[in-house]
């Protein structure tokens, strides 16, 4: 007799695809400042989790242990800058190293609090649940470090300019009110004469450049101050620091030029294009030719992009776009593409994701320069400004610039500007086409009429 309330056998449900092992020889490393915890598959060693100090000798011992355990793939989190020595050493030893985003690791469901971080990374990497962050070739990484160092020096130099202006204001020397740039040619001559002991306003005003709109009397009037010794001392030190940082920037420019020579991959020179004024902070030399020999195309032909912007983008991305399967992947990495927050078929938000990307920042600055450009890109930017607020228009224009750069680097095609009139005509055709479709849905037909006189 069957027992009452006997449990029924479970009904067969829909089959679920089990996780498959994609990297059986994977290891995980929890990066720290003083030591690193490393986990390998449990069957490779009696002690599958070990701690290694961060000294170079111990890092080599870490690599030897991974080799002995048969590991070929290593996953680690991007913790500050402590991961860089470990990443570079393991990559030089022949390992496939993946630098994963800590937010991506956290978003994978699991009992992360019950295991060591290195074991959790090893498990996720074994089942192929992690993807490595983009990191360009080693030579491009060297160029990127030099360009970032140069940017840091320029910021430090800008702080010294602020110190000069503060010292002048404390002495009630209103030079900044009559000269727009106190570190230009006129401002430099006057400041160095002040530090040298010159106090006559007429003599100082005679040093102005012919391009200065202010008169000699206005400049002389602005240079009447109280000349307190402590403020003059601050001005002298700020000017000396400004000059010293300038020598550091020049040395950094020489290193960048040597690195660009090592990245030469194409012959020839770029075709002549419209003249673009160089910015003050642009490195000296023919950077346009060097960048052409690096990537095979002239990115400065794109309106809004000068040599500084092109070098900033290439130092972050390199010229090999194979890591980005499509242009959408590239713009998503830059953080310039629209968001895809969709629920129930309804777009909840199209806001771009928040990322810190120096290449995207350079493209946004280039997009703002399109405001007065008489080109197709300039017309596009102004139309975006009419449709939406300024930050969104800048992002949209930067997104278009990124797509053009990706196309040029992948296909090797030169950019040709169709002109503002061409863009406006294309926009008019699209607007008429949409109006004709709307009229057709309402049972009407558009009839061209005589143009209205303005």
C-alpha positions as CSV (number, residue, x, y, z in Angstrom):
1,X,0.0,0.0,0.0
2,X,1.4,3.4,-1.0
3,X,2.2,5.8,1.8
4,X,0.0,8.9,1.9
5,X,1.5,12.3,1.1
6,X,4.4,10.6,-0.7
7,X,6.4,13.2,-2.6
8,X,5.8,13.3,-6.3
9,X,8.9,13.0,-8.5
10,X,10.0,16.3,-10.0
11,X,8.6,17.2,-13.3
12,X,11.1,17.5,-16.1
13,X,11.6,21.2,-16.7
14,X,13.3,23.1,-19.5
15,X,16.9,22.2,-20.0
16,X,19.4,24.8,-18.8
17,X,22.7,25.2,-20.4
18,X,25.4,24.5,-17.9
19,X,28.5,26.7,-17.6
20,X,31.3,25.3,-19.7
21,X,35.0,25.6,-18.9
22,X,36.6,27.9,-21.4
23,X,40.0,28.5,-19.7
24,X,40.9,25.4,-17.7
25,X,44.5,26.8,-17.1
26,X,43.5,30.1,-15.6
27,X,44.7,31.8,-12.5
28,X,43.5,34.8,-10.5
29,X,45.5,37.5,-8.8
30,X,44.3,39.8,-6.1
31,X,46.6,42.9,-6.4
32,X,47.8,44.7,-3.3
33,X,50.4,47.3,-2.5
34,X,52.6,45.1,-0.3
35,X,51.7,41.6,-1.5
36,X,49.6,39.7,-4.1
37,X,47.4,36.7,-3.5
38,X,47.4,34.2,-6.4
39,X,45.0,31.3,-6.9
40,X,45.4,28.4,-9.4
41,X,43.1,25.5,-10.1
42,X,42.8,23.3,-7.0
43,X,44.2,20.2,-8.8
44,X,47.5,21.9,-9.8
45,X,49.1,22.3,-6.3
46,X,48.7,21.2,-2.7
47,X,48.5,24.8,-1.8
48,X,46.4,26.4,-4.6
49,X,46.4,29.9,-3.0
50,X,49.7,31.6,-2.2
51,X,50.8,35.0,-1.2
52,X,53.7,36.7,-2.9
53,X,55.3,40.0,-1.8
54,X,55.5,42.8,-4.3
55,X,59.3,42.8,-4.7
56,X,60.6,42.1,-8.1
57,X,62.3,38.9,-7.0
58,X,59.1,37.6,-5.6
59,X,57.2,38.5,-8.8
60,X,59.6,36.3,-10.8
61,X,59.0,33.5,-8.3
62,X,55.2,34.1,-8.9
63,X,55.7,33.6,-12.6
64,X,57.8,30.5,-12.1
65,X,55.1,29.0,-9.9
66,X,52.4,29.7,-12.5
67,X,54.5,28.1,-15.2
68,X,55.0,25.0,-12.9
69,X,51.2,24.8,-12.4
70,X,50.6,24.9,-16.2
71,X,48.8,28.2,-16.1
72,X,48.6,30.2,-19.4
73,X,45.9,32.8,-18.6
74,X,45.9,35.2,-15.7
75,X,43.1,37.6,-14.6
76,X,43.6,40.5,-12.2
77,X,41.7,43.5,-11.1
78,X,42.8,47.1,-11.9
79,X,43.8,48.3,-8.5
80,X,45.4,51.7,-8.7
81,X,48.8,51.4,-10.4
82,X,49.9,48.4,-8.4
83,X,48.9,46.1,-11.2
84,X,51.3,47.6,-13.8
85,X,54.5,45.8,-12.7
86,X,52.8,42.5,-12.3
87,X,51.0,42.9,-15.7
88,X,54.1,43.8,-17.6
89,X,56.3,41.1,-16.0
90,X,53.7,38.3,-16.7
91,X,53.1,39.5,-20.2
92,X,56.8,39.5,-20.9
93,X,57.0,35.9,-19.6
94,X,54.4,34.8,-22.2
95,X,51.2,34.7,-20.2
96,X,47.9,35.9,-21.5
97,X,47.1,38.6,-18.9
98,X,43.6,40.1,-18.6
99,X,43.0,43.3,-16.7
100,X,39.4,43.1,-15.6
101,X,37.2,45.9,-14.3
102,X,36.3,45.6,-10.6
103,X,32.7,46.7,-11.3
104,X,32.3,43.8,-13.8
105,X,33.6,41.3,-11.2
106,X,31.2,42.7,-8.6
107,X,28.2,42.5,-10.9
108,X,28.6,38.7,-11.4
109,X,26.4,36.9,-8.9
110,X,28.1,34.7,-6.4
111,X,29.3,34.4,-2.8
112,X,32.3,36.7,-3.2
113,X,32.4,37.3,0.5
114,X,33.0,33.6,1.3
115,X,36.1,33.1,-0.7
116,X,39.3,35.0,-1.4
117,X,39.2,37.5,-4.2
118,X,41.9,35.7,-6.1
119,X,39.8,32.4,-6.0
120,X,36.8,34.3,-7.2
121,X,38.7,35.7,-10.1
122,X,40.1,32.3,-10.9
123,X,36.6,30.7,-10.9
124,X,35.1,33.4,-13.1
125,X,38.0,33.3,-15.5
126,X,37.7,29.5,-15.8
127,X,34.1,29.8,-17.0
128,X,34.9,32.7,-19.4
129,X,32.8,35.2,-17.4
130,X,35.4,37.9,-17.5
131,X,36.7,40.1,-20.3
132,X,40.0,42.0,-20.3
133,X,40.2,45.7,-20.6
134,X,41.6,47.4,-23.7
135,X,45.3,47.9,-23.5
136,X,47.3,48.9,-26.6
137,X,50.6,47.6,-27.8
138,X,53.7,48.1,-25.6
139,X,55.2,50.8,-27.8
140,X,51.9,52.7,-27.8
141,X,51.8,52.4,-24.0
142,X,55.2,54.1,-23.8
143,X,53.9,56.9,-26.0
144,X,50.8,57.2,-23.9
145,X,52.9,57.5,-20.7
146,X,55.0,60.2,-22.3
147,X,51.9,62.1,-23.5
148,X,50.2,61.9,-20.1
149,X,53.4,63.1,-18.5
150,X,53.4,66.1,-20.8
151,X,49.9,66.9,-19.9
152,X,50.7,66.8,-16.2
153,X,53.6,69.2,-16.8
154,X,51.4,71.6,-18.7
155,X,48.9,71.6,-15.8
156,X,51.7,72.3,-13.4
157,X,52.9,75.2,-15.6
158,X,49.3,76.5,-15.6
159,X,49.3,76.6,-11.8
160,X,52.5,78.7,-11.9
161,X,50.7,81.2,-14.1
162,X,48.0,81.5,-11.5
163,X,50.7,82.2,-8.9
164,X,52.0,85.0,-11.1
165,X,48.6,86.5,-11.4
166,X,48.0,86.3,-7.7
167,X,51.3,88.0,-6.9
168,X,50.4,90.8,-9.4
169,X,47.0,91.2,-7.9
170,X,48.4,91.5,-4.4
171,X,50.6,94.3,-5.6
172,X,47.6,95.9,-7.4
173,X,49.4,95.5,-10.8
174,X,46.4,95.2,-13.1
175,X,48.3,93.9,-16.1
176,X,45.8,91.0,-16.7
177,X,43.0,93.6,-17.3
178,X,44.8,95.1,-20.3
179,X,46.6,92.1,-21.7
180,X,44.6,88.9,-22.2
181,X,47.6,86.6,-21.6
182,X,50.3,87.4,-19.1
183,X,52.5,84.6,-20.4
184,X,52.4,85.7,-24.0
185,X,55.3,87.6,-25.7
186,X,54.3,91.0,-24.2
187,X,53.5,89.6,-20.8
188,X,56.7,87.6,-20.6
189,X,58.9,90.7,-21.5
190,X,57.1,92.8,-18.9
191,X,57.2,90.2,-16.1
192,X,60.9,89.6,-16.6
193,X,61.7,93.3,-16.6
194,X,59.7,93.7,-13.4
195,X,61.7,90.9,-11.7
196,X,64.9,92.5,-13.0
197,X,64.0,95.7,-11.2
198,X,62.4,97.9,-13.8
199,X,59.6,100.0,-12.4
200,X,59.0,102.8,-15.0
201,X,55.6,102.2,-16.6
202,X,56.5,104.0,-19.8
203,X,59.6,101.8,-20.3
204,X,57.5,98.6,-19.6
205,X,54.7,99.7,-21.9
206,X,57.1,100.2,-24.8
207,X,57.7,96.4,-24.7
208,X,54.2,95.6,-25.9
209,X,53.7,93.8,-29.2
210,X,52.0,95.5,-32.1
211,X,49.1,93.1,-31.9
212,X,48.2,94.3,-28.4
213,X,45.1,96.5,-28.6
214,X,45.7,98.4,-25.4
215,X,47.5,101.7,-25.7
216,X,50.8,102.4,-24.0
217,X,49.1,104.8,-21.5
218,X,46.7,102.0,-20.4
219,X,49.5,99.5,-19.9
220,X,51.6,102.1,-18.0
221,X,48.6,102.9,-15.8
222,X,48.0,99.2,-15.1
223,X,51.6,98.8,-14.0
224,X,51.5,101.1,-11.0
225,X,51.6,99.0,-7.9
226,X,52.9,98.9,-4.4
227,X,55.9,96.6,-5.1
228,X,56.0,94.9,-1.8
229,X,59.2,92.7,-1.5
230,X,57.3,89.6,-0.4
231,X,55.0,89.7,-3.4
232,X,57.9,90.3,-5.8
233,X,59.7,87.3,-4.3
234,X,56.6,85.2,-5.0
235,X,56.5,86.5,-8.5
236,X,60.2,85.7,-9.0
237,X,59.8,82.1,-7.8
238,X,56.7,81.5,-9.9
239,X,58.4,82.7,-13.0
240,X,61.5,80.6,-12.3
241,X,59.3,77.5,-11.7
242,X,57.5,78.3,-15.0
243,X,60.7,78.4,-16.9
244,X,61.9,75.1,-15.2
245,X,58.7,73.3,-16.2
246,X,59.2,74.6,-19.7
247,X,62.5,72.9,-19.9
248,X,60.9,69.7,-18.7
249,X,58.2,70.0,-21.4
250,X,60.9,70.4,-24.1
251,X,62.7,67.3,-22.8
252,X,59.4,65.4,-22.9
253,X,58.8,66.6,-26.5
254,X,62.1,65.1,-27.5
255,X,61.2,61.8,-26.0
256,X,57.8,61.8,-27.8
257,X,59.5,62.5,-31.1
258,X,61.9,59.6,-30.6
259,X,59.0,57.3,-29.7
260,X,57.1,58.4,-32.8
261,X,60.1,57.5,-34.9
262,X,59.9,54.0,-33.5
263,X,56.2,53.7,-34.4
264,X,56.8,54.5,-38.1
265,X,54.9,51.9,-40.1
266,X,54.2,53.7,-43.4
267,X,56.2,55.7,-46.0
268,X,55.3,58.9,-47.8
269,X,54.0,62.2,-46.6
270,X,50.5,63.5,-46.2
271,X,48.9,65.5,-49.0
272,X,48.6,69.2,-48.7
273,X,45.5,70.4,-46.9
274,X,44.1,73.6,-45.6
275,X,46.4,75.3,-43.1
276,X,45.6,74.8,-39.5
277,X,47.1,77.1,-36.9
278,X,49.1,75.3,-34.3
279,X,48.2,75.8,-30.7
280,X,50.7,77.2,-28.3
281,X,51.1,74.0,-26.3
282,X,51.5,71.8,-29.4
283,X,54.9,69.9,-29.5
284,X,57.4,71.4,-32.0
285,X,58.3,69.7,-35.3
286,X,56.4,68.3,-38.2
287,X,54.0,66.2,-36.1
288,X,51.5,65.9,-39.0
289,X,54.0,64.0,-41.1
290,X,55.1,61.8,-38.2
291,X,51.5,60.9,-37.4
292,X,50.8,60.1,-41.1
293,X,53.8,57.7,-41.1
294,X,52.4,56.1,-37.9
295,X,48.9,55.4,-39.1
296,X,49.0,55.8,-42.9
297,X,46.2,58.4,-43.0
298,X,46.1,62.1,-42.2
299,X,43.6,62.5,-39.3
300,X,44.1,66.3,-39.3
301,X,42.1,66.5,-42.5
302,X,39.0,66.0,-40.3
303,X,37.6,69.4,-39.4
304,X,38.2,70.2,-35.7
305,X,41.1,67.8,-35.3
306,X,44.6,69.2,-35.2
307,X,47.9,67.5,-34.5
308,X,47.4,67.7,-30.7
309,X,44.0,66.0,-30.8
310,X,45.2,63.4,-33.2
311,X,48.2,62.6,-31.1
312,X,46.1,62.5,-27.9
313,X,43.7,60.0,-29.5
314,X,46.4,57.8,-31.1
315,X,48.4,57.7,-27.8
316,X,45.4,56.2,-26.1
317,X,44.2,53.8,-28.8
318,X,47.1,53.1,-31.1
319,X,46.5,52.4,-34.8
320,X,45.4,48.8,-34.5
321,X,41.6,48.7,-34.3
322,X,41.3,44.9,-34.3
323,X,40.4,44.8,-30.6
324,X,37.2,46.7,-31.6
325,X,35.1,44.5,-33.9
326,X,32.8,47.3,-35.0
327,X,32.7,51.1,-34.8
328,X,30.0,50.7,-32.1
329,X,32.4,48.9,-29.8
330,X,35.0,51.7,-30.3
331,X,32.5,54.5,-29.5
332,X,31.2,52.5,-26.5
333,X,34.7,52.1,-25.1
334,X,35.1,55.9,-25.5
335,X,31.8,56.5,-23.7
336,X,30.4,58.6,-26.6
337,X,27.6,56.3,-27.9
338,X,24.0,56.6,-26.7
339,X,22.9,54.4,-23.8
340,X,20.6,51.4,-24.2
341,X,18.6,51.4,-21.0
342,X,15.4,49.8,-22.4
343,X,12.6,48.1,-20.3
344,X,9.6,46.5,-21.8
345,X,10.4,47.8,-25.2
346,X,10.5,51.4,-23.9
347,X,13.6,53.5,-24.0
348,X,14.1,54.6,-20.4
349,X,17.3,56.6,-20.9
350,X,19.8,57.2,-23.7
351,X,22.4,58.9,-21.6
352,X,26.0,58.0,-22.3
353,X,27.8,56.0,-19.6
354,X,30.2,57.8,-17.4
355,X,33.8,56.9,-18.2
356,X,37.1,58.6,-17.7
357,X,38.7,58.5,-21.1
358,X,41.4,60.9,-22.3
359,X,40.7,60.2,-25.9
360,X,37.1,61.1,-25.5
361,X,38.0,64.3,-23.7
362,X,40.2,65.3,-26.6
363,X,37.4,64.6,-29.1
364,X,35.0,66.6,-27.1
365,X,37.4,69.6,-27.1
366,X,37.8,69.1,-30.9
367,X,34.0,69.1,-31.2
368,X,33.7,72.5,-29.6
369,X,36.0,73.9,-32.3
370,X,33.4,73.1,-34.9
371,X,31.1,75.9,-33.8
372,X,32.5,78.3,-36.5
373,X,33.7,75.7,-39.0
374,X,32.2,76.2,-42.5
375,X,32.2,72.5,-43.2
376,X,29.7,69.6,-43.1
377,X,30.8,68.8,-39.6
378,X,30.4,72.4,-38.5
379,X,26.9,72.5,-39.9
380,X,26.1,69.2,-38.2
381,X,27.3,70.5,-34.8
382,X,25.3,73.7,-35.1
383,X,22.2,71.8,-36.0
384,X,22.7,69.6,-32.9
385,X,23.1,72.7,-30.8
386,X,19.7,73.9,-32.1
387,X,18.0,70.6,-31.2
388,X,19.5,69.9,-27.8
389,X,21.6,71.5,-25.0
390,X,25.3,72.2,-25.6
391,X,26.9,69.3,-23.7
392,X,24.8,66.7,-25.6
393,X,25.6,68.4,-28.9
394,X,29.3,68.3,-28.1
395,X,29.0,64.5,-27.3
396,X,27.1,63.9,-30.5
397,X,29.7,65.7,-32.6
398,X,32.5,63.9,-30.7
399,X,30.8,60.6,-31.5
400,X,30.8,61.5,-35.2
401,X,34.5,62.4,-35.0
402,X,35.2,59.0,-33.4
403,X,33.4,57.2,-36.1
404,X,35.4,59.0,-38.8
405,X,38.7,58.2,-37.1
406,X,37.7,54.5,-36.8
407,X,36.8,54.3,-40.5
408,X,40.0,56.0,-41.6
409,X,42.2,53.7,-39.4
410,X,40.4,50.5,-40.4
411,X,39.9,51.2,-44.1
412,X,42.8,53.5,-44.8
413,X,40.6,56.0,-46.6
414,X,41.2,59.7,-46.5
415,X,38.5,62.1,-45.3
416,X,37.0,64.5,-47.8
417,X,34.8,67.3,-46.6
418,X,31.7,67.7,-48.7
419,X,31.1,71.2,-47.5
420,X,28.4,73.0,-45.5
421,X,26.1,73.4,-48.5
422,X,26.2,69.7,-49.2
423,X,25.1,68.9,-45.7
424,X,22.3,71.4,-45.7
425,X,21.0,70.0,-49.0
426,X,21.1,66.5,-47.7
427,X,19.2,67.6,-44.6
428,X,16.6,69.4,-46.7
429,X,16.1,66.2,-48.8
430,X,15.6,64.1,-45.6
431,X,13.2,66.6,-44.2
432,X,11.1,66.6,-47.3
433,X,11.1,62.8,-47.5
434,X,9.8,62.6,-43.9
435,X,7.2,65.2,-44.6
436,X,6.0,63.4,-47.7
437,X,5.6,60.1,-45.7
438,X,3.6,61.9,-43.0
439,X,1.4,63.5,-45.6
440,X,0.8,60.2,-47.3
441,X,-0.3,58.6,-44.0
442,X,-2.8,61.4,-43.7
443,X,-4.1,60.9,-47.2
444,X,-2.5,64.0,-48.6
445,X,0.3,64.7,-51.0
446,X,3.0,67.4,-51.0
447,X,3.0,69.7,-54.0
448,X,6.1,71.8,-54.6
449,X,5.3,75.5,-54.8
450,X,7.1,78.7,-55.6
451,X,9.9,79.7,-53.2
452,X,8.9,82.4,-50.7
453,X,10.9,85.5,-51.0
454,X,12.8,86.4,-47.9
